[in-house]
Each structure stands twice: as C-alpha cells, then as structure tokens.
C-alpha cells in the first residue's frame, strides 16, 4: 500500500465565486489507479449534493510535487 493525499476545493457560493479548501485528507491505496478511483467516487458523491463546483487533486506521498489525478465536477472539456 502507498500513501496518498486528497486536496479538495469547492465553490461554496456561485454568486460570490467563493472557493473553499479542505485540509488534505490522507489515505492508502494499492496503486495510482485505485487512488484516482477513490477521488472519483468522492467527487461523484459530493457533487452536486454539497458543492456546485468541485476540484479534487490526488497527490502521491512519494512525489508530492505533481498531482497524479485531477477530478472536476461538473466535468469540463
């Protein structure tokens, strides 16, 4: 198992365009694909129930400089 962190930002209020950031959430996964699937599951659960716009970045503890996945809701082109 490897350690990863989720960095979550969400739009709290569309009228004021106020973005909030959640403190990093650490978790373990067997590989990068499983870590990305975890983030996708979280994004699908949180949007649109809790946030109209959502950004989740997954960062591996072995390479904290670059996200291995970036999930947005709503999905943008």
Order of alpha helices (4+ residues) and beta strands (2+ residues): beta-beta-alpha-beta-beta
